[in-house]
Amino acid sequence: MKRLFLVIGLTCVGLLSFAENTGRSAVEIAAFDEDGKMILPDNIDEWVFLGSSLGMGYSQENFDPGSPGMFQIARMEPNAYRAFRETGQFVDGTMIALHFFGSQNNISINRAGFVMGGQHFMEIHYKNSERFPDGFNFYTFQNDDVAAAEIPLPNECVTCHKKDGAYDGVFVQFYPVIHEFLPEDVRTRLSEADSSSGH
């Protein structure tokens, strides 16, 4: 019933998919409740896979193969993904979800390596260049949340993505499945970075 109330109380209804508005491309899928919180999309299980990692971190701490940390799975809202394929841009309205899952071993017949455990939480990276100075901001959903407030700006997440995201504040360097749709200069830069790192 709580979810139904939130859906009825939308201030932004996601009815449009991919359209040209005032000369720029946008998707209008994200929905918000009357308090301005983002409503958890009900089709997030259908979003497009971008990439995954295990135990990825940004500090200098040594990786512990016996306790690798969490799996991180990145997925993109399908209409925004379609727009990205067509334009090479993360258009306004783009949502990218990053799911954080536990890691476990010795489960069922598994005797080597790690498999995904339960989800710990999820965050959505949302683009609205009219609302956010750097284009994107973040919303963090705990597992029982049906809506989430934006993280107040400025915040470390946006600062990190703006500084180290290889394209438009997004860590596309970790998502090789979409490299072919990036602008040529970005693909060249990523290729040169791979070459210099010996990969």
C-alpha positions in Angstrom: 0.0 0.0 0.0 2.9 2.4 0.8 4.3 1.7 -2.7 0.9 2.4 -4.3 0.6 5.7 -2.4 4.1 6.8 -3.7 3.2 5.9 -7.3 0.0 7.8 -7.1 1.7 10.8 -5.6 4.3 11.2 -8.4 5.5 14.7 -9.2 7.3 13.4 -12.3 5.7 10.6 -14.2 8.0 8.5 -16.4 5.9 8.3 -19.5 8.3 9.5 -22.2 11.1 7.3 -23.5 13.5 8.9 -25.9 12.7 12.3 -27.4 14.2 15.5 -28.7 13.2 18.3 -26.3 14.3 21.9 -26.9 17.1 20.7 -29.2 18.6 18.1 -26.8 18.0 14.5 -26.2 16.5 13.3 -23.0 14.7 10.4 -21.4 12.0 11.1 -18.8 11.7 7.8 -16.8 12.8 8.7 -13.3 9.8 9.2 -10.9 9.7 11.1 -7.6 7.3 11.2 -4.7 5.7 14.3 -3.2 8.8 14.8 -1.0 11.2 14.8 -4.0 12.5 11.3 -3.3 13.3 9.1 -6.2 10.9 6.1 -6.4 12.6 2.7 -6.8 12.0 1.7 -10.5 9.9 -1.4 -10.6 11.6 -2.8 -13.7 15.2 -2.6 -12.4 15.7 -6.3 -13.0 15.3 -5.6 -16.7 18.0 -2.9 -16.9 21.0 -3.4 -19.2 24.2 -4.9 -17.9 27.3 -2.6 -18.1 29.9 -4.3 -16.0 30.9 -6.0 -12.8 33.7 -6.1 -10.3 34.7 -8.0 -7.2 36.3 -6.2 -4.3 37.1 -3.1 -6.3 38.2 -0.2 -4.2 40.0 3.2 -4.6 42.3 3.0 -1.6 45.9 1.6 -1.5 44.9 -1.3 0.7 46.1 -4.7 -0.4 43.5 -7.0 -2.0 42.8 -10.0 0.2 41.9 -13.0 -2.1 40.5 -14.9 0.9 38.0 -12.1 1.7 37.6 -10.2 -1.6 34.7 -7.9 -0.5 31.6 -7.2 -2.4 30.5 -7.9 -6.0 29.4 -4.7 -7.8 27.1 -4.9 -10.7 26.3 -1.9 -12.9 23.1 -1.7 -15.0 21.6 1.1 -17.1 17.9 2.0 -17.6 16.9 0.6 -21.0 15.6 3.8 -22.6 18.8 5.7 -21.5 20.9 2.8 -22.9 19.1 3.1 -26.2 19.7 6.8 -26.3 23.3 6.3 -25.5 23.7 3.8 -28.3 22.2 6.3 -30.7 24.0 9.5 -29.5 27.1 8.4 -27.7 25.9 10.5 -24.8 24.5 10.0 -21.3 21.4 12.1 -22.0 19.5 13.9 -19.3 17.3 11.4 -17.4 20.0 8.7 -17.6 19.9 6.3 -14.6 22.8 3.9 -13.8 22.3 1.5 -10.9 25.2 0.0 -9.0 24.2 -3.1 -6.9 26.4 -4.2 -4.1 26.3 -8.0 -3.3 28.1 -10.0 -0.8 30.6 -12.7 -1.9 30.7 -16.2 -0.6 32.4 -19.6 -1.3 31.8 -23.2 -0.5 28.2 -22.8 -1.5 26.5 -25.9 -2.9 28.9 -27.5 -5.4 31.3 -24.5 -5.4 34.8 -25.3 -4.2 36.9 -22.6 -5.8 36.4 -18.9 -6.3 33.5 -16.8 -5.1 29.8 -16.5 -6.0 27.4 -13.7 -5.3 25.6 -13.6 -2.0 22.6 -11.4 -1.0 22.3 -7.7 -2.0 23.5 -5.3 0.6 22.3 -2.0 -1.0 22.0 -0.2 -4.3 22.7 3.3 -5.6 21.4 5.1 -8.6 23.5 7.6 -10.5 21.0 10.0 -12.1 21.7 12.7 -14.7 19.8 16.0 -14.6 22.1 18.8 -16.0 19.5 21.5 -15.1 19.3 20.4 -11.5 22.8 19.3 -10.7 25.9 21.5 -11.3 28.0 18.6 -12.4 25.2 16.8 -14.3 24.8 13.8 -12.0 24.0 13.0 -8.4 23.4 9.9 -6.4 20.5 8.2 -4.6 21.2 5.3 -2.2 18.5 2.6 -1.7 18.7 0.2 1.2 17.1 -3.2 0.4 13.7 -2.3 1.9 13.5 1.2 0.5 10.8 2.2 -2.0 12.2 5.7 -2.3 15.4 7.5 -1.6 16.5 11.1 -1.1 19.4 12.5 -3.1 22.8 12.7 -1.4 23.2 16.4 -0.5 25.7 18.3 -2.7 28.6 18.7 -2.7 29.4 15.1 -1.9 32.4 12.7 -2.3 30.7 10.5 -4.9 30.2 13.3 -7.4 33.6 14.7 -6.8 35.2 11.3 -7.4 33.2 10.6 -10.5 33.9 14.1 -11.9 37.7 13.7 -11.3 38.2 10.1 -12.4 35.2 9.1 -14.5 36.6 8.6 -18.0 33.6 10.1 -19.8 31.0 12.6 -18.5 31.5 11.7 -14.8 30.9 7.9 -15.5 33.5 5.2 -15.0 33.2 3.9 -18.5 36.7 2.7 -18.3 35.3 -0.2 -16.3 32.5 -1.0 -18.8 34.1 -2.4 -22.0 30.8 -3.7 -23.3 29.8 -0.1 -24.2 33.1 1.2 -25.4 32.0 0.8 -29.1 29.3 3.5 -28.6 31.6 6.1 -27.0 32.8 9.1 -29.1 36.0 8.2 -31.0 38.3 10.5 -29.0 37.2 8.8 -25.8 37.7 5.3 -27.3 41.2 6.3 -28.4 42.0 7.7 -24.9 40.8 4.5 -23.2 42.8 2.3 -25.7 45.9 4.3 -25.1 45.4 4.0 -21.3 45.1 0.2 -21.7 48.2 0.0 -23.8 50.3 2.1 -21.3 49.1 -0.2 -18.4 50.2 -3.3 -20.3 46.7 -4.8 -20.8 
